[in-house]
Amino acid sequence: MPPSLPEEIQRHLDLFVTAAQRAFGDDLAAAVLFGSAADGQLRATSDVNLLLLLKHFTPQAADALRGPLRLAHAAIDLQVMFLLESELPQAADAFAVKFADIIARHRVLLGVDPFASLHTSRDAVLRRLRQVLLNQQVRMRERYLLLSLNEEQLAGAIAAAAGPLRSAAASLAQLEGKSALSGKQAFEAFVVQLGDPALHAALQAMSAARETARLAPGQALPAFTGLMTITERLREHAESMR
């Protein structure tokens, strides 16, 4: 039994999927919920991620969905990926870390499960993982300079880092042949292995920021710098793998 969504989120999601059916008709092959909404891990800072798998995409059909998408985006922070069936294998290779996470945690709302037989290659996952972590390092350095004087904004950046860092840790665990772990479990296990209390405190602060979108005074800055160090360690580990 899949975990239930909050009533308001479920209502807006149902309305949007119904609108997508009307807009695209037979060209809508599947609607798939993925990420934290699919595995019952939604938090105050979470968005709602949905994949619409299409046979064809035409602006004329999509026009009818502009209003419903704007409404759902404002109401529940709905983020929609519009992907063609023919693009799915290429997307799984190009965005291997993201799609490995989607394969691991998704819920089909409409149509046949497009991920039932889809796999990402080890080389593609490792190559993309290195790219994702390098990008995360570069982005976090910019966030530090821009936001470190404002604790409230920095707490938001800490919460936003949870998704990509947890996905990266889960991909690392998968590459190492470990039993299937959620992103949260894999990330926690990686930090514990580092054996640094300051980094473990950063991990706890990240969870708190994701839950409430805020942190206690004085907590955000050391938490963010700790996450920068964890990101560096994740990337070093990924670069060392063959």
DRENLO-877267 format. One line per field, with one value per atom (N, C-alpha, C): y, z, x; atom name; residue in three letters. Coordinates in steps of 0.1 Angstrom, whole numbers. Each point is the difference from the previous one (the first is absolute). Example, Ala and Ser with C-alpha at 12.3 -4.5 7.8 and 13.67 -1.06 7.14 Angstrom:
Y = c(-57_12_12_11_11_11)
Z = c(78_0_0_-7_0_8)
X = c(132_-9_9_-4_9_-8)
site = c(N_CA_C_N_CA_C)
code = c(Ala_Ala_Ala_Ser_Ser_Ser)
//
This chain:
Y = c(-12_12_13_8_12_10_7_10_11_4_10_14_9_14_8_12_9_3_1_2_11_12_11_-3_-6_-4_-10_-10_-10_6_9_7_7_9_7_-9_-10_-10_-7_-4_-7_10_12_10_2_1_2_-12_-12_-12_-1_3_0_10_12_11_-5_-7_-5_-10_-9_-9_7_10_8_7_5_8_-9_-11_-8_-13_-3_-12_-12_-7_-13_2_12_2_0_-1_-1_-15_-5_-14_-3_9_-3_12_0_11_-7_4_-7_10_-2_8_-5_8_-4_9_-5_8_-2_10_-1_-2_6_-2_-15_-7_-14_-10_4_-9_5_10_4_9_6_8_15_5_14_8_11_9_14_9_14_7_-4_6_-8_-12_-9_6_-3_2_-13_0_-12_-2_-12_-3_-10_4_-8_-1_-12_-3_-3_8_-3_-6_-13_-7_1_6_3_-8_-3_-5_11_11_12_13_10_13_11_6_11_12_12_12_2_-4_2_-9_-12_-8_5_4_5_13_8_13_-2_-11_-2_-3_-3_-4_11_12_11_5_2_5_-10_-13_-10_-1_1_-2_12_12_12_-1_-5_-1_-10_-12_-10_3_7_5_10_9_9_-6_-10_-6_-11_-8_-11_-1_10_0_-12_-2_-12_3_-9_1_-12_4_-11_-1_-13_-3_-5_6_-4_-8_-13_-8_-9_-2_-9_-14_-9_-15_-3_6_-2_5_10_6_-7_-9_-6_-7_-8_-7_10_10_10_9_3_8_-8_-13_-8_-1_1_0_14_10_14_5_-4_4_-12_-8_-13_0_10_0_3_10_3_-11_-7_-11_-12_-2_-12_3_12_4_-2_4_-2_-14_-9_-14_-6_5_-5_4_12_5_8_-7_7_-7_7_-6_4_-10_2_5_12_5_-3_-2_-2_-8_-10_-7_-12_-5_-11_5_-7_4_0_12_1_-4_-2_-3_-15_-8_-14_-7_3_-7_9_13_9_0_-1_0_10_5_9_-7_2_-7_5_-8_4_11_-1_11_13_0_12_6_-8_5_6_-7_6_12_1_12_12_-3_11_4_-10_3_10_-2_9_14_1_13_7_-8_6_5_-8_5_11_1_12_12_-1_11_4_-9_3_7_-4_7_15_2_13_9_-6_8_3_-9_3_11_1_11_13_1_12_3_-10_2_5_-5_4_15_5_14_9_-5_8_0_-11_-2_-1_-1_-3_11_12_11_1_-9_-1_-14_-3_-13_-7_8_-5_-5_8_-5_-12_0_-11_-13_1_-12_-5_8_-4_-7_5_-7_-13_-1_-13_-10_4_-9_-4_9_-3_-10_0_-9_-14_-3_-13_-10_4_-8_-5_9_-5_-8_4_-7_-14_-1_-14_-9_6_-8_-4_9_-4_-11_1_-11_-13_0_-12_-6_8_-5_-6_6_-5_-14_-1_-13_-11_4_-9_-4_9_-3_-10_1_-9_-13_-2_-13_-2_11_-2_-2_-5_-3_14_-1_12_9_12_10_12_6_13_10_11_11_5_1_4_-10_-13_-10_0_1_-1_12_12_12_-1_-4_-1_-10_-12_-10_6_7_6_10_8_10_-7_-10_-8_-6_-5_-6_11_12_10_3_-3_0_14_10_14_5_3_5_13_8_13_-3_-10_-3_-7_-8_-6_11_10_11_7_2_6_-9_-13_-9_2_1_2_14_10_13_0_-7_-1_-6_-11_-6_10_8_10_11_4_11_-5_-13_-5_-1_-3_-2_13_11_12_12_-1_11_11_-4_10_-8_7_-6_10_-5_8_10_12_10_-6_3_-4_-14_-7_-14_-1_9_-1_0_9_2_-13_-5_-12_-12_0_-11_0_12_2_-4_5_-3_-15_-6_-14_-8_5_-7_2_12_2_-11_-3_-10_-14_-3_-13_-2_11_0_-3_6_-2_-15_-5_-14_-10_3_-8_0_12_1_-7_1_-7_-15_-5_-14_-4_8_-3_0_9_1_-12_-6_-11_-13_0_-13_-3_-13_-4_-10)
Z = c(0_0_0_-11_0_11_5_10_-5_8_-5_1_-9_0_8_5_6_-9_6_-8_-10_4_-9_-12_2_-11_-9_6_-8_-9_5_-7_-12_2_-11_-10_4_-9_-8_6_-8_-11_4_-9_-12_3_-10_-10_6_-9_-9_6_-8_-12_4_-11_-10_4_-10_-9_5_-8_-11_5_-10_-10_4_-9_-11_5_-9_-6_6_-5_0_-12_-2_0_-1_-1_14_11_13_4_0_2_15_8_15_7_13_9_12_4_10_11_12_11_5_2_5_11_6_10_14_8_14_1_-10_0_-2_-7_-4_11_10_10_14_1_13_8_-7_7_-2_-4_-3_13_-1_11_-3_9_-2_-12_-3_-11_-13_0_-12_-11_-12_-11_-4_-9_-5_-14_-2_-14_-7_-13_-8_-14_-5_-14_-9_-10_-10_-12_-3_-11_-12_-11_-12_-12_-9_-13_-9_1_-8_9_-3_7_-11_1_-9_9_-4_7_1_-11_0_11_2_11_14_1_12_5_-9_3_10_-1_9_15_1_13_7_-7_6_13_0_12_12_-3_11_6_-9_5_9_-4_8_13_0_13_9_-5_8_5_-9_4_12_0_11_12_-1_11_7_-7_6_-5_-7_-5_-9_-9_-10_-10_-2_-10_-10_-13_-9_-11_-2_-11_-12_-11_-12_-9_-1_-7_-10_-12_-10_2_-3_1_-7_-12_-7_6_9_7_13_5_13_1_-9_1_1_-9_-1_13_5_12_12_1_10_0_-12_-1_3_-5_2_14_7_13_9_0_6_15_7_15_3_-7_2_-3_-11_-4_8_5_10_12_4_12_-4_-12_-4_-1_-5_-1_14_9_14_7_-2_7_-9_-5_-8_2_-4_1_-13_-7_-12_3_-5_2_-11_-12_-12_-10_-7_-10_5_-8_3_5_10_6_-10_-4_-10_5_14_6_4_-3_4_-6_-12_-6_-4_5_-4_10_-5_9_-5_9_-3_1_-9_0_11_5_10_-4_-13_-5_0_-5_-1_14_9_14_6_-2_6_-7_-13_-7_4_0_4_15_8_14_3_-7_1_-5_-10_-5_10_5_10_12_5_12_-2_-12_-3_-1_-7_-1_14_9_13_8_-1_7_-5_-13_-6_5_-1_4_15_8_15_3_-7_2_-3_-11_-3_11_4_10_13_3_13_-1_-11_-1_0_-7_-1_12_8_10_14_2_13_10_-4_9_4_-6_3_4_13_5_-6_-1_-5_-15_-8_-14_0_9_0_4_9_4_-12_-8_-12_-10_-1_-8_5_13_7_-4_2_-3_-15_-9_-14_-4_8_-3_3_8_5_-12_-9_-11_-8_-6_-8_7_13_8_3_4_3_-12_-12_-12_-4_2_-3_9_13_10_-4_-4_-4_-12_-10_-12_4_9_4_6_9_6_-10_-10_-11_-7_-4_-7_8_13_8_3_-6_1_14_7_13_-2_10_-1_-2_-6_-3_12_-1_11_-5_8_-4_0_-7_0_14_9_14_7_-1_6_-5_-13_-6_5_0_4_14_9_14_2_-7_1_-4_-11_-5_11_5_10_13_4_12_-3_-12_-3_1_-2_0_14_10_14_6_-6_5_7_13_6_-6_-5_-6_-12_-8_-12_3_11_4_5_6_4_-12_-10_-13_-6_1_-5_7_14_8_-3_-2_-4_-13_-10_-13_1_8_2_7_10_6_-9_-8_-10_-10_-4_-10_7_13_6_2_4_4_-8_-9_-8_9_12_8_10_5_10_12_11_12_-4_6_-2_2_-9_1_-6_-4_-4_-15_-8_-15_-6_5_-6_2_12_1_-7_0_-8_-14_-6_-14_-4_8_-3_2_10_1_-12_-5_-13_-11_-1_-10_1_12_2_-3_3_-3_-15_-7_-15_-6_6_-5_2_12_2_-9_-3_-9_-14_-4_-14_0_11_0_-1_7_0_-14_-7_-13_-10_1_-9_2_12_2_-5_-3_-5_-14_-3_-14_-4)
X = c(9_-9_9_-1_9_-5_10_-4_-9_-9_-10_6_-5_4_-9_4_-9_-12_-11_-13_1_5_1_9_11_10_-7_-6_-7_-10_-8_-11_6_10_6_6_7_6_-10_-11_-11_-6_-2_-5_9_13_10_1_0_1_-12_-12_-12_1_5_2_10_10_10_-6_-9_-7_-9_-7_-8_8_12_8_7_6_8_-7_-11_-8_8_-1_8_15_5_14_6_-8_5_1_13_2_1_5_1_2_-5_2_7_12_7_5_-4_5_13_10_13_6_11_6_-7_1_-4_-16_-7_-14_-4_8_-3_3_9_3_-3_-9_-5_9_10_10_-2_-12_-2_2_7_2_-4_2_-5_7_12_8_-1_-7_0_-9_4_-9_-6_-10_-6_4_6_6_-8_-3_-9_6_0_4_-12_-2_-10_8_-3_6_-9_5_-9_4_-9_3_4_-7_3_-2_7_-2_-2_-12_-3_-4_5_-4_-15_-7_-15_-6_4_-5_4_13_5_-6_-5_-6_-11_-8_-11_4_13_5_8_1_7_-6_-13_-7_1_-4_1_14_10_14_4_-4_3_-7_-12_-8_7_3_6_14_7_14_-1_-10_-2_-5_-9_-7_9_7_7_15_5_13_2_-10_1_11_9_10_-2_-2_-3_11_3_9_-8_1_-7_10_-2_10_-7_6_-6_5_-9_4_13_2_12_12_-1_11_4_-8_2_14_4_13_11_0_10_1_-12_-1_6_-3_5_15_6_14_6_-6_6_-2_-11_-2_-1_11_-1_-2_5_-2_-14_-6_-14_-9_3_-9_2_12_2_-9_-1_-9_-14_-4_-14_-4_9_-2_-2_7_0_-13_-5_-12_-9_-10_-10_-14_-10_-14_-7_-5_-8_-14_-3_-14_-9_6_-8_9_-6_7_8_9_9_13_6_13_11_5_11_13_1_13_1_-10_0_12_5_11_11_0_10_12_12_12_10_7_11_14_8_13_9_9_9_9_5_9_-7_-13_-7_-3_-4_-2_12_12_12_4_-1_4_-9_-13_-9_1_3_2_11_11_12_-4_-8_-4_-9_-10_-9_7_9_7_9_7_8_-9_-11_-9_-5_-3_-5_11_12_11_1_0_1_-12_-12_-12_1_4_0_10_11_9_-6_-8_-7_-11_-7_-10_6_11_7_3_5_4_-13_-10_-12_-9_0_-11_6_13_5_-2_-3_-4_-14_-8_-15_-3_-2_-2_-13_-10_-13_2_7_2_9_10_10_-7_-10_-7_-8_-5_-7_9_12_10_4_1_3_-11_-12_-11_0_3_0_11_11_11_-3_-10_-3_-3_-8_-4_12_8_11_10_3_10_-5_-12_-5_-1_-4_0_14_10_14_5_-3_4_-7_-13_-6_6_4_7_13_8_12_-2_-10_-3_-3_-8_-4_12_9_12_9_0_8_-6_-12_-7_-7_-2_-7_-14_-7_-14_-7_-12_-7_-3_5_-3_-7_-8_-6_11_-3_10_4_-10_3_8_-3_8_14_2_14_8_-6_7_4_-9_3_11_0_10_14_0_13_6_-9_5_5_-7_4_14_3_12_12_-3_10_5_-9_5_3_-6_2_-13_0_-12_-5_9_-5_-8_4_-7_-13_-1_-12_-10_5_-8_-6_8_-5_-11_1_-10_-13_1_-12_-7_9_-5_-7_5_-6_-14_-2_-13_-9_4_-8_-4_9_-3_-10_1_-10_-14_0_-13_-7_7_-6_4_10_5_7_4_8_8_10_9_2_5_2_12_-1_11_14_9_13_3_-11_2_2_-5_0_14_8_13_9_2_8_-6_-14_-6_3_-1_3_14_10_14_2_-7_1_-5_-11_-5_9_7_10_11_4_11_-5_-13_-5_-1_-4_-1_14_10_13_4_-3_3_-7_-13_-8_7_4_6_14_8_12_-2_-10_-3_-4_-9_-4_11_9_12_9_0_10_-6_-13_-6_3_1_2_-10)
site = c(N_CA_C_N_CA_C_N_CA_C_N_CA_C_N_CA_C_N_CA_C_N_CA_C_N_CA_C_N_CA_C_N_CA_C_N_CA_C_N_CA_C_N_CA_C_N_CA_C_N_CA_C_N_CA_C_N_CA_C_N_CA_C_N_CA_C_N_CA_C_N_CA_C_N_CA_C_N_CA_C_N_CA_C_N_CA_C_N_CA_C_N_CA_C_N_CA_C_N_CA_C_N_CA_C_N_CA_C_N_CA_C_N_CA_C_N_CA_C_N_CA_C_N_CA_C_N_CA_C_N_CA_C_N_CA_C_N_CA_C_N_CA_C_N_CA_C_N_CA_C_N_CA_C_N_CA_C_N_CA_C_N_CA_C_N_CA_C_N_CA_C_N_CA_C_N_CA_C_N_CA_C_N_CA_C_N_CA_C_N_CA_C_N_CA_C_N_CA_C_N_CA_C_N_CA_C_N_CA_C_N_CA_C_N_CA_C_N_CA_C_N_CA_C_N_CA_C_N_CA_C_N_CA_C_N_CA_C_N_CA_C_N_CA_C_N_CA_C_N_CA_C_N_CA_C_N_CA_C_N_CA_C_N_CA_C_N_CA_C_N_CA_C_N_CA_C_N_CA_C_N_CA_C_N_CA_C_N_CA_C_N_CA_C_N_CA_C_N_CA_C_N_CA_C_N_CA_C_N_CA_C_N_CA_C_N_CA_C_N_CA_C_N_CA_C_N_CA_C_N_CA_C_N_CA_C_N_CA_C_N_CA_C_N_CA_C_N_CA_C_N_CA_C_N_CA_C_N_CA_C_N_CA_C_N_CA_C_N_CA_C_N_CA_C_N_CA_C_N_CA_C_N_CA_C_N_CA_C_N_CA_C_N_CA_C_N_CA_C_N_CA_C_N_CA_C_N_CA_C_N_CA_C_N_CA_C_N_CA_C_N_CA_C_N_CA_C_N_CA_C_N_CA_C_N_CA_C_N_CA_C_N_CA_C_N_CA_C_N_CA_C_N_CA_C_N_CA_C_N_CA_C_N_CA_C_N_CA_C_N_CA_C_N_CA_C_N_CA_C_N_CA_C_N_CA_C_N_CA_C_N_CA_C_N_CA_C_N_CA_C_N_CA_C_N_CA_C_N_CA_C_N_CA_C_N_CA_C_N_CA_C_N_CA_C_N_CA_C_N_CA_C_N_CA_C_N_CA_C_N_CA_C_N_CA_C_N_CA_C_N_CA_C_N_CA_C_N_CA_C_N_CA_C_N_CA_C_N_CA_C_N_CA_C_N_CA_C_N_CA_C_N_CA_C_N_CA_C_N_CA_C_N_CA_C_N_CA_C_N_CA_C_N_CA_C_N_CA_C_N_CA_C_N_CA_C_N_CA_C_N_CA_C_N_CA_C_N_CA_C_N_CA_C_N_CA_C_N_CA_C_N_CA_C_N_CA_C_N_CA_C_N_CA_C_N_CA_C_N_CA_C_N_CA_C_N_CA_C_N_CA_C_N_CA_C_N_CA_C_N_CA_C_N_CA_C_N_CA_C_N_CA_C_N_CA_C_N_CA_C_N_CA_C_N_CA_C_N_CA_C_N_CA_C_N_CA_C_N_CA_C_N_CA_C_N_CA_C_N_CA_C_N_CA_C_N_CA_C_N_CA_C_N_CA_C_N_CA_C_N_CA_C_N_CA_C_N_CA_C_N_CA_C_N_CA_C_N_CA_C_N_CA_C_N_CA_C_N_CA_C_N_CA_C_N_CA_C_N_CA_C_N_CA_C_N_CA_C_N_CA_C_N_CA_C_N_CA_C_N_CA_C_N_CA_C_N_CA_C_N_CA_C_N_CA_C_N_CA_C_N_CA_C_N_CA_C_N_CA_C_N_CA_C_N_CA_C)
code = c(Met_Met_Met_Pro_Pro_Pro_Pro_Pro_Pro_Ser_Ser_Ser_Leu_Leu_Leu_Pro_Pro_Pro_Glu_Glu_Glu_Glu_Glu_Glu_Ile_Ile_Ile_Gln_Gln_Gln_Arg_Arg_Arg_His_His_His_Leu_Leu_Leu_Asp_Asp_Asp_Leu_Leu_Leu_Phe_Phe_Phe_Val_Val_Val_Thr_Thr_Thr_Ala_Ala_Ala_Ala_Ala_Ala_Gln_Gln_Gln_Arg_Arg_Arg_Ala_Ala_Ala_Phe_Phe_Phe_Gly_Gly_Gly_Asp_Asp_Asp_Asp_Asp_Asp_Leu_Leu_Leu_Ala_Ala_Ala_Ala_Ala_Ala_Ala_Ala_Ala_Val_Val_Val_Leu_Leu_Leu_Phe_Phe_Phe_Gly_Gly_Gly_Ser_Ser_Ser_Ala_Ala_Ala_Ala_Ala_Ala_Asp_Asp_Asp_Gly_Gly_Gly_Gln_Gln_Gln_Leu_Leu_Leu_Arg_Arg_Arg_Ala_Ala_Ala_Thr_Thr_Thr_Ser_Ser_Ser_Asp_Asp_Asp_Val_Val_Val_Asn_Asn_Asn_Leu_Leu_Leu_Leu_Leu_Leu_Leu_Leu_Leu_Leu_Leu_Leu_Leu_Leu_Leu_Lys_Lys_Lys_His_His_His_Phe_Phe_Phe_Thr_Thr_Thr_Pro_Pro_Pro_Gln_Gln_Gln_Ala_Ala_Ala_Ala_Ala_Ala_Asp_Asp_Asp_Ala_Ala_Ala_Leu_Leu_Leu_Arg_Arg_Arg_Gly_Gly_Gly_Pro_Pro_Pro_Leu_Leu_Leu_Arg_Arg_Arg_Leu_Leu_Leu_Ala_Ala_Ala_His_His_His_Ala_Ala_Ala_Ala_Ala_Ala_Ile_Ile_Ile_Asp_Asp_Asp_Leu_Leu_Leu_Gln_Gln_Gln_Val_Val_Val_Met_Met_Met_Phe_Phe_Phe_Leu_Leu_Leu_Leu_Leu_Leu_Glu_Glu_Glu_Ser_Ser_Ser_Glu_Glu_Glu_Leu_Leu_Leu_Pro_Pro_Pro_Gln_Gln_Gln_Ala_Ala_Ala_Ala_Ala_Ala_Asp_Asp_Asp_Ala_Ala_Ala_Phe_Phe_Phe_Ala_Ala_Ala_Val_Val_Val_Lys_Lys_Lys_Phe_Phe_Phe_Ala_Ala_Ala_Asp_Asp_Asp_Ile_Ile_Ile_Ile_Ile_Ile_Ala_Ala_Ala_Arg_Arg_Arg_His_His_His_Arg_Arg_Arg_Val_Val_Val_Leu_Leu_Leu_Leu_Leu_Leu_Gly_Gly_Gly_Val_Val_Val_Asp_Asp_Asp_Pro_Pro_Pro_Phe_Phe_Phe_Ala_Ala_Ala_Ser_Ser_Ser_Leu_Leu_Leu_His_His_His_Thr_Thr_Thr_Ser_Ser_Ser_Arg_Arg_Arg_Asp_Asp_Asp_Ala_Ala_Ala_Val_Val_Val_Leu_Leu_Leu_Arg_Arg_Arg_Arg_Arg_Arg_Leu_Leu_Leu_Arg_Arg_Arg_Gln_Gln_Gln_Val_Val_Val_Leu_Leu_Leu_Leu_Leu_Leu_Asn_Asn_Asn_Gln_Gln_Gln_Gln_Gln_Gln_Val_Val_Val_Arg_Arg_Arg_Met_Met_Met_Arg_Arg_Arg_Glu_Glu_Glu_Arg_Arg_Arg_Tyr_Tyr_Tyr_Leu_Leu_Leu_Leu_Leu_Leu_Leu_Leu_Leu_Ser_Ser_Ser_Leu_Leu_Leu_Asn_Asn_Asn_Glu_Glu_Glu_Glu_Glu_Glu_Gln_Gln_Gln_Leu_Leu_Leu_Ala_Ala_Ala_Gly_Gly_Gly_Ala_Ala_Ala_Ile_Ile_Ile_Ala_Ala_Ala_Ala_Ala_Ala_Ala_Ala_Ala_Ala_Ala_Ala_Gly_Gly_Gly_Pro_Pro_Pro_Leu_Leu_Leu_Arg_Arg_Arg_Ser_Ser_Ser_Ala_Ala_Ala_Ala_Ala_Ala_Ala_Ala_Ala_Ser_Ser_Ser_Leu_Leu_Leu_Ala_Ala_Ala_Gln_Gln_Gln_Leu_Leu_Leu_Glu_Glu_Glu_Gly_Gly_Gly_Lys_Lys_Lys_Ser_Ser_Ser_Ala_Ala_Ala_Leu_Leu_Leu_Ser_Ser_Ser_Gly_Gly_Gly_Lys_Lys_Lys_Gln_Gln_Gln_Ala_Ala_Ala_Phe_Phe_Phe_Glu_Glu_Glu_Ala_Ala_Ala_Phe_Phe_Phe_Val_Val_Val_Val_Val_Val_Gln_Gln_Gln_Leu_Leu_Leu_Gly_Gly_Gly_Asp_Asp_Asp_Pro_Pro_Pro_Ala_Ala_Ala_Leu_Leu_Leu_His_His_His_Ala_Ala_Ala_Ala_Ala_Ala_Leu_Leu_Leu_Gln_Gln_Gln_Ala_Ala_Ala_Met_Met_Met_Ser_Ser_Ser_Ala_Ala_Ala_Ala_Ala_Ala_Arg_Arg_Arg_Glu_Glu_Glu_Thr_Thr_Thr_Ala_Ala_Ala_Arg_Arg_Arg_Leu_Leu_Leu_Ala_Ala_Ala_Pro_Pro_Pro_Gly_Gly_Gly_Gln_Gln_Gln_Ala_Ala_Ala_Leu_Leu_Leu_Pro_Pro_Pro_Ala_Ala_Ala_Phe_Phe_Phe_Thr_Thr_Thr_Gly_Gly_Gly_Leu_Leu_Leu_Met_Met_Met_Thr_Thr_Thr_Ile_Ile_Ile_Thr_Thr_Thr_Glu_Glu_Glu_Arg_Arg_Arg_Leu_Leu_Leu_Arg_Arg_Arg_Glu_Glu_Glu_His_His_His_Ala_Ala_Ala_Glu_Glu_Glu_Ser_Ser_Ser_Met_Met_Met_Arg_Arg_Arg)
//
